[in-house]
């Protein structure tokens, strides 16, 4: 494509000065048109007439408003209730329910493992909650009451008899060893407070054993709550089991609380707690270690008495084979020997009386342990336990009466005086008296 060609014309000439403006207006060829002469507008000379009607009349009387008095407001502050509103106790959370799983089919020849034991649910009717009892540690964990002091005093004749036996045995030893034997025996009483020695005595002397894990699952929660109410450390004592078909418990040595397996399996939680509280009362009063200490120091005298009786019986039987006169002579010699030793060592005569005194002190200590259990809140549960004892005693008496031809079998006076436990009726009456006195004092 080619560009267009433009002619070579000169550029336009632009004026360099403005054109002159005419000084005379231009003349119209026919003359300037003349506008028509219009008349000036006529304006009114008078003001317009407005209506003279009177304005509307409003009602003269003002509207009547109600003249009722204003409401009376109280001038005194409202009285709020002075009673404390009940505290809202949130409902306990629902127990966790594990997801249900289909039972597993065990393989052939294998037995499924046993289910773990479930912890017991304590009886809610008896207050054995540690949060409502005394949960601080008491300043006096254990001590020695009047019955403990009396028991130690009445055991003194047995100790002197044992000392005589040890001294007679030491005469057969050379000079340094005889005094060593006496000193070792006197110091051996400290082993009563040695826990490994206590366990040996409990196992072989009291026929007890440590509690199994399944048994501790039942015992430990109740025991911890009993010790919390007493302000005692639960770890200070060991829980043992006695395999015996009777409801019983034992405060053995200084740190062992034993209970029969029958009581563990049959007693409700509240009654089992009451039984444990009773045994804890024996430990806190010092009854257990005083009994074991007296038994320990009287052991040489008991062994010597058993050996003497065995030797006298054997000599009497051998002499009776040859002649009746020889047997009579052996008997007289044995009696004279006992009387001579007793006269030469007067404390031996007290041994004939101390069993009755120790039994009386033992009955007193049982009543004191009952009261201590009642002070921890187990009076009603202890009474229920004793009523169970009454039922068992009545059944035993009925069986003994049938075996005895229908005649009632009652313990004699000597048996009652040598009993270390008071009769059940006396224990129930003492607890009922204590409960009545406590209720009167509470009012």
C-alpha positions as CSV (number, residue, x, y, z in Angstrom):
1,X,0.0,0.0,0.0
2,X,1.3,3.5,-0.9
3,X,0.8,6.7,1.0
4,X,-1.5,9.3,-0.6
5,X,0.2,12.4,-2.1
6,X,-0.9,15.8,-1.1
7,X,-0.7,18.9,-3.4
8,X,2.1,21.2,-2.8
9,X,-0.1,24.1,-1.8
10,X,1.2,26.8,0.5
11,X,0.1,26.7,4.1
12,X,-2.8,28.8,5.1
13,X,-2.1,32.3,6.2
14,X,-3.4,33.0,9.7
15,X,-4.2,36.6,10.7
16,X,-1.7,38.0,13.0
17,X,-4.1,40.6,14.5
18,X,-7.7,40.4,15.6
19,X,-10.3,41.7,13.2
20,X,-11.7,45.1,14.0
21,X,-15.1,45.1,15.8
22,X,-17.7,47.3,14.3
23,X,-18.5,50.5,16.1
24,X,-22.0,50.9,14.6
25,X,-24.5,48.3,15.1
26,X,-25.6,46.7,12.0
27,X,-28.7,48.0,10.3
28,X,-31.5,45.6,9.6
29,X,-32.5,45.8,6.0
30,X,-36.2,46.3,6.8
31,X,-35.7,48.1,10.0
32,X,-35.5,46.7,13.5
33,X,-38.7,44.8,14.5
34,X,-40.7,46.6,17.0
35,X,-42.2,44.5,19.9
36,X,-45.9,45.1,20.5
37,X,-46.8,47.6,23.1
38,X,-48.3,45.6,25.8
39,X,-50.2,47.2,28.7
40,X,-48.5,47.0,32.0
41,X,-49.9,44.4,34.4
42,X,-52.6,45.5,36.7
43,X,-51.9,44.6,40.4
44,X,-54.8,44.5,42.9
45,X,-55.0,47.5,45.1
46,X,-56.9,45.9,47.9
47,X,-55.9,43.0,50.2
48,X,-57.7,39.7,49.7
49,X,-60.5,39.0,52.0
50,X,-59.8,36.1,54.4
51,X,-62.5,34.2,56.1
52,X,-63.6,35.7,59.4
53,X,-64.9,32.5,60.9
54,X,-64.1,32.1,64.6
55,X,-61.5,29.5,65.5
56,X,-62.9,26.2,66.8
57,X,-63.7,26.3,70.5
58,X,-62.0,23.6,72.6
59,X,-63.7,22.2,75.7
60,X,-63.3,24.6,78.6
61,X,-62.9,22.0,81.4
62,X,-59.6,20.3,81.5
63,X,-59.7,16.5,81.5
64,X,-59.9,15.0,85.0
65,X,-57.0,12.6,85.8
66,X,-57.4,9.9,88.5
67,X,-56.6,11.2,91.9
68,X,-55.7,7.9,93.5
69,X,-52.8,8.1,96.0
70,X,-49.4,6.9,94.8
71,X,-48.4,3.3,95.7
72,X,-46.8,2.9,99.1
73,X,-43.3,1.4,98.9
74,X,-41.8,-0.5,101.9
75,X,-39.6,1.7,104.0
76,X,-37.7,-1.3,105.7
77,X,-35.4,-3.7,104.0
78,X,-36.9,-7.1,103.3
79,X,-36.1,-9.8,105.9
80,X,-34.1,-12.6,104.4
81,X,-34.3,-16.1,105.9
82,X,-31.5,-16.7,108.5
83,X,-31.4,-20.4,108.0
84,X,-28.6,-21.8,105.9
85,X,-29.9,-23.2,102.6
86,X,-29.3,-26.8,102.1
87,X,-26.1,-27.6,100.4
88,X,-26.5,-29.0,97.0
89,X,-24.8,-32.4,96.7
90,X,-24.1,-33.3,93.2
91,X,-25.3,-36.8,92.3
92,X,-22.5,-39.4,92.3
93,X,-21.1,-40.1,88.9
94,X,-22.4,-43.3,87.4
95,X,-20.0,-46.1,87.7
96,X,-17.9,-46.7,84.7
97,X,-19.3,-49.4,82.6
98,X,-16.6,-51.2,80.5
99,X,-17.7,-51.9,76.9
100,X,-19.3,-55.2,76.5
101,X,-17.2,-57.6,74.6
102,X,-18.1,-60.9,73.3
103,X,-16.8,-63.7,75.5
104,X,-13.6,-65.2,74.3
105,X,-13.7,-68.9,73.6
106,X,-10.7,-70.5,75.3
107,X,-8.5,-72.7,73.3
108,X,-8.8,-76.4,73.7
109,X,-7.1,-77.6,76.9
110,X,-6.8,-74.1,78.5
111,X,-9.0,-72.8,81.3
112,X,-9.9,-69.0,81.4
113,X,-8.2,-67.0,84.2
114,X,-10.3,-66.4,87.3
115,X,-12.0,-63.0,87.6
116,X,-10.2,-60.6,90.0
117,X,-12.0,-60.2,93.3
118,X,-14.3,-57.2,93.7
119,X,-13.8,-54.8,96.7
120,X,-16.6,-55.1,99.2
121,X,-19.3,-52.4,99.6
122,X,-19.4,-51.3,103.2
123,X,-22.6,-51.2,105.1
124,X,-23.9,-47.6,104.9
125,X,-25.9,-47.9,108.1
126,X,-22.8,-47.6,110.3
127,X,-20.6,-44.6,110.2
128,X,-17.1,-45.9,109.4
129,X,-16.2,-43.3,106.9
130,X,-12.7,-41.9,107.6
131,X,-13.8,-38.4,106.3
132,X,-16.4,-38.1,109.1
133,X,-14.2,-39.6,111.8
134,X,-10.9,-38.6,113.3
135,X,-8.4,-38.8,110.5
136,X,-5.4,-37.1,112.2
137,X,-2.7,-39.2,113.9
138,X,-3.3,-39.4,117.7
139,X,-0.5,-38.3,119.9
140,X,-0.9,-41.5,121.9
141,X,-0.8,-44.5,119.6
142,X,-0.7,-47.0,122.4
143,X,0.0,-47.1,126.1
144,X,-0.7,-49.1,129.3
145,X,-3.9,-48.8,131.2
146,X,-4.8,-50.1,134.7
147,X,-5.5,-53.6,133.5
148,X,-2.1,-53.8,131.8
149,X,-0.3,-52.7,135.0
150,X,-2.3,-55.2,137.0
151,X,-1.5,-58.0,134.6
152,X,2.2,-57.3,134.8
153,X,2.1,-57.2,138.6
154,X,0.2,-60.6,138.8
155,X,2.7,-62.1,136.4
156,X,5.6,-61.3,138.8
157,X,5.3,-64.6,140.7
158,X,5.7,-66.5,137.5
159,X,8.7,-64.4,136.5
160,X,10.3,-65.2,139.9
161,X,9.7,-68.9,139.5
162,X,11.2,-68.8,136.0
163,X,14.2,-67.0,137.4
164,X,14.6,-69.7,140.0
165,X,14.5,-72.4,137.3
166,X,17.1,-70.5,135.1
167,X,19.3,-70.0,138.1
168,X,19.2,-73.8,139.0
169,X,20.1,-74.6,135.4
170,X,23.0,-72.1,135.4
171,X,24.6,-73.9,138.3
172,X,25.6,-76.7,136.0
173,X,27.6,-74.2,133.8
174,X,31.1,-72.7,134.5
175,X,31.5,-69.4,136.1
176,X,31.3,-67.0,133.1
177,X,28.5,-68.8,131.3
178,X,26.1,-69.0,134.3
179,X,25.8,-65.3,134.6
180,X,25.6,-64.9,130.8
181,X,22.7,-67.3,130.7
182,X,20.7,-65.4,133.3
183,X,21.4,-62.1,131.6
184,X,20.4,-63.3,128.2
185,X,17.2,-64.7,129.6
186,X,16.3,-61.4,131.3
187,X,17.1,-59.4,128.2
188,X,15.2,-61.8,125.9
189,X,11.9,-60.1,126.9
190,X,12.7,-57.4,124.4
191,X,12.1,-59.9,121.6
192,X,8.4,-59.6,122.3
193,X,8.5,-56.2,120.6
194,X,10.7,-57.5,117.7
195,X,8.3,-57.9,114.7
196,X,10.1,-60.9,113.1
197,X,10.0,-62.7,116.4
198,X,6.3,-61.7,116.8
199,X,5.5,-63.3,113.5
200,X,7.3,-66.6,114.5
201,X,5.3,-66.6,117.8
202,X,2.0,-65.9,116.0
203,X,2.6,-68.7,113.4
204,X,3.8,-71.4,115.8
205,X,2.3,-70.4,119.1
206,X,-1.1,-69.0,118.1
207,X,-1.5,-71.1,114.9
208,X,-2.0,-68.1,112.7
209,X,-0.9,-67.2,109.2
210,X,-0.6,-64.0,107.1
211,X,-3.7,-63.0,105.1
212,X,-3.9,-63.8,101.4
213,X,-4.3,-61.1,98.8
214,X,-7.9,-62.1,98.3
215,X,-8.5,-61.8,102.1
216,X,-6.7,-58.5,102.3
217,X,-9.1,-57.1,99.6
218,X,-11.9,-57.5,102.2
219,X,-9.9,-56.7,105.3
220,X,-7.8,-53.7,104.4
221,X,-10.6,-51.2,103.5
222,X,-12.4,-51.9,106.7
223,X,-9.2,-51.8,108.8
224,X,-8.1,-48.5,107.3
225,X,-11.4,-46.9,108.2
226,X,-11.3,-48.3,111.8
227,X,-7.7,-46.9,112.3
228,X,-8.7,-43.6,110.8
229,X,-11.5,-43.1,113.4
230,X,-9.0,-44.0,116.1
231,X,-6.2,-41.8,114.7
232,X,-3.8,-44.7,114.4
233,X,-1.5,-45.6,111.5
234,X,-2.8,-48.7,109.8
235,X,0.7,-49.8,108.8
236,X,1.6,-50.2,112.4
237,X,-0.2,-53.6,112.5
238,X,-0.2,-56.7,110.4
239,X,-3.5,-58.5,109.5
240,X,-3.3,-62.3,110.0
241,X,-5.8,-65.1,109.6
242,X,-6.7,-68.0,111.9
243,X,-8.2,-71.0,110.2
244,X,-10.9,-71.7,112.7
245,X,-14.6,-72.3,112.3
246,X,-15.7,-69.7,114.9
247,X,-16.3,-66.0,115.1
248,X,-13.2,-64.7,116.9
249,X,-10.3,-62.3,116.7
250,X,-7.0,-62.0,118.5
251,X,-4.6,-59.2,119.4
252,X,-1.4,-61.1,119.2
253,X,2.0,-59.8,120.3
254,X,2.4,-56.1,119.8
255,X,1.7,-55.6,116.1
256,X,-0.6,-58.4,114.9
257,X,-4.4,-58.4,114.6
258,X,-5.8,-61.8,113.7
259,X,-9.3,-62.7,112.7
260,X,-10.8,-66.1,112.0
261,X,-11.6,-67.0,108.4
262,X,-15.1,-67.9,109.5
263,X,-15.7,-64.4,110.8
264,X,-14.2,-62.9,107.6
265,X,-16.6,-64.9,105.5
266,X,-19.8,-64.6,107.5
267,X,-19.8,-61.2,109.4
268,X,-21.2,-58.1,107.7
269,X,-18.8,-55.2,107.1
270,X,-20.1,-53.2,110.1
271,X,-19.8,-56.1,112.5
272,X,-16.4,-57.1,111.2
273,X,-15.3,-53.5,111.7
274,X,-16.5,-53.6,115.3
275,X,-14.5,-56.8,115.9
276,X,-11.4,-55.2,114.5
277,X,-12.0,-52.1,116.6
278,X,-12.2,-54.3,119.7
279,X,-8.8,-55.8,119.0
280,X,-7.4,-52.4,118.3
281,X,-8.6,-51.4,121.7
282,X,-6.5,-54.3,123.2
283,X,-3.4,-53.0,121.4
284,X,-4.0,-49.4,122.3
285,X,-4.4,-50.3,126.0
286,X,-1.2,-52.5,126.0
287,X,-3.1,-55.7,126.8
288,X,-1.6,-57.7,124.0
289,X,2.1,-57.1,124.7
290,X,1.6,-57.4,128.4
291,X,0.0,-60.9,128.0
292,X,2.7,-62.0,125.6
293,X,5.4,-60.6,127.9
294,X,4.0,-62.5,130.9
295,X,3.7,-65.7,128.9
296,X,7.3,-65.3,127.7
297,X,8.8,-64.9,131.2
298,X,6.7,-67.7,132.7
299,X,7.7,-70.2,130.0
300,X,10.8,-71.6,132.0
301,X,8.6,-72.2,135.0
302,X,5.9,-73.8,132.9
303,X,8.4,-76.1,131.2
304,X,9.9,-77.1,134.5
305,X,6.4,-77.9,135.9
306,X,5.6,-80.0,132.9
307,X,8.9,-81.9,133.2
308,X,8.4,-82.5,136.9
309,X,4.8,-83.8,136.4
310,X,6.0,-86.1,133.6
311,X,8.8,-87.4,135.8
312,X,6.5,-88.0,138.7
313,X,4.0,-89.8,136.7
314,X,6.6,-92.1,135.1
315,X,8.1,-92.8,138.5
316,X,4.7,-93.6,140.0
317,X,3.9,-96.0,137.2
318,X,7.2,-97.8,137.5
319,X,6.9,-98.1,141.2
320,X,3.3,-99.4,140.9
321,X,4.5,-102.3,138.8
322,X,6.6,-103.7,141.7
323,X,4.4,-102.8,144.6
324,X,1.6,-100.5,145.7
325,X,3.7,-99.3,148.6
326,X,6.5,-98.2,146.2
327,X,4.0,-96.1,144.3
328,X,2.7,-94.6,147.5
329,X,6.2,-93.7,148.5
330,X,6.9,-92.0,145.1
331,X,3.8,-89.9,145.5
332,X,4.6,-88.8,149.0
333,X,8.2,-87.9,147.9
334,X,6.8,-85.7,145.1
335,X,4.4,-83.9,147.3
336,X,7.1,-83.3,150.0
337,X,9.5,-82.0,147.4
338,X,6.9,-79.5,146.0
339,X,6.1,-78.3,149.6
340,X,9.8,-77.9,150.5
341,X,10.5,-75.8,147.4
342,X,7.5,-73.7,148.0
343,X,8.4,-73.1,151.7
344,X,12.0,-72.3,150.8
345,X,10.8,-69.9,148.0
346,X,7.5,-68.2,149.2
347,X,6.6,-66.6,145.8
348,X,5.8,-70.1,144.6
349,X,2.8,-70.1,146.8
350,X,1.4,-67.2,144.9
351,X,1.4,-69.2,141.8
352,X,-1.6,-71.1,143.2
353,X,-3.6,-67.8,143.3
354,X,-2.3,-65.8,140.3
355,X,-4.4,-67.8,137.7
356,X,-7.6,-66.6,139.2
357,X,-6.3,-63.0,139.5
358,X,-5.0,-63.0,135.9
359,X,-8.4,-64.3,134.7
360,X,-10.2,-61.5,136.6
361,X,-7.9,-58.9,135.0
362,X,-8.4,-60.5,131.6
363,X,-12.2,-60.1,132.0
364,X,-11.7,-56.5,132.9
365,X,-9.5,-55.9,129.8
366,X,-12.2,-57.4,127.6
367,X,-14.8,-55.0,128.9
368,X,-12.4,-52.0,128.4
369,X,-11.8,-53.1,124.8
370,X,-15.6,-53.2,124.2
371,X,-16.0,-49.7,125.5
372,X,-13.1,-48.4,123.3
373,X,-14.8,-50.0,120.2
374,X,-18.1,-48.3,121.3
375,X,-16.3,-44.9,121.6
376,X,-15.3,-45.3,117.9
377,X,-18.9,-45.6,117.0
378,X,-19.4,-49.4,117.0
379,X,-21.6,-49.9,120.0
380,X,-24.6,-51.1,118.0
381,X,-22.5,-53.4,115.8
382,X,-20.8,-54.9,118.9
383,X,-24.2,-55.6,120.5
384,X,-25.3,-57.4,117.3
385,X,-22.1,-59.5,117.4
386,X,-22.8,-60.5,121.0
387,X,-26.4,-61.5,120.2
388,X,-24.9,-63.8,117.6
389,X,-22.7,-65.3,120.3
390,X,-25.8,-65.9,122.4
391,X,-27.4,-67.8,119.6
392,X,-24.3,-69.9,119.1
393,X,-24.1,-70.6,122.9
394,X,-27.7,-71.7,123.1
395,X,-27.2,-74.1,120.2
396,X,-24.1,-75.5,121.8
397,X,-25.9,-76.0,125.2
398,X,-28.8,-77.7,123.4
399,X,-26.4,-80.2,121.7
400,X,-24.6,-80.8,125.0
401,X,-27.9,-81.4,126.7
402,X,-29.0,-84.0,124.1
403,X,-25.7,-85.8,124.5
404,X,-26.0,-85.7,128.3
405,X,-29.4,-87.3,128.4
406,X,-31.4,-84.1,128.4
407,X,-29.7,-82.4,131.4
408,X,-28.5,-78.9,130.9
409,X,-24.7,-78.5,131.0
410,X,-23.6,-75.3,132.7
411,X,-20.0,-74.2,133.4
412,X,-19.1,-74.6,137.1
413,X,-17.8,-72.0,139.5
414,X,-14.2,-72.8,139.0
415,X,-14.5,-72.7,135.2
416,X,-16.2,-69.3,135.4
417,X,-13.5,-68.0,137.7
418,X,-10.7,-69.1,135.4
419,X,-12.4,-67.7,132.3
420,X,-10.5,-64.8,130.7
421,X,-13.7,-63.5,129.0
422,X,-16.8,-62.3,130.8
423,X,-20.2,-63.9,129.9
424,X,-22.0,-62.5,126.9
425,X,-24.9,-61.1,128.9
426,X,-22.6,-59.0,131.0
427,X,-20.9,-57.6,127.9
428,X,-24.2,-56.7,126.3
429,X,-25.4,-55.0,129.4
430,X,-22.2,-52.9,129.8
431,X,-22.5,-51.7,126.2
432,X,-26.2,-50.8,126.6
433,X,-25.4,-48.9,129.8
434,X,-22.6,-47.0,128.0
435,X,-24.9,-46.2,125.0
436,X,-27.7,-44.9,127.4
437,X,-25.1,-42.7,129.3
438,X,-23.8,-41.4,126.0
439,X,-27.3,-40.5,124.8
440,X,-28.1,-38.7,128.0
441,X,-24.9,-36.8,127.9
442,X,-25.5,-35.8,124.3
443,X,-28.8,-34.2,125.2
